[in-house]
Amino acid sequence: ATGKATVVLLRTGRALAVSGAVKNAQGLLVTWFLGTQTGPAVADVVFGDYNPSGRLPCSFPADSGQQPLFYNAPRTGRPQGDGPRTFKATWREVPSKALFPFGF
């Protein structure tokens, strides 16, 4: 409503199924559990003093029913896809892909 970009700082220790403001934000910074220097480190990133080059080490699912969502799990033998679901390994109510995939 203010016309300004919304950036969400998500402090977590694992991948979460996010929704609402987190899912619709223009920016998402996952800070994990950084320790005693969390404040200065996050401030450096938010104010542009440091440009992180990291990628997500895990996938964030689109829905909590997708847990666990692995990038390195053995294949089921049935290809995934969002097309017709005849003999496919897919979810019924949500897409088969992660909201934020590994390496995003």
Number of C-alpha atoms within 10 A of each C-alpha: 3 5 5 7 9 14 15 16 15 15 13 12 11 12 18 15 18 17 11 7 11 17 15 13 13 12 13 14 15 16 14 14 12 13 7 8 8 13 10 10 14 18 12 13 13 14 9 10 11 12 10 10 5 8 10 13 12 17 23 25 24 22 17 12 12 18 14 11 20 15 13 7 7 7 10 9 9 11 11 17 14 13 8 8 13 8 10 15 15 20 15 9 8 14 16 18 18 19 16 17 18 16 11 12
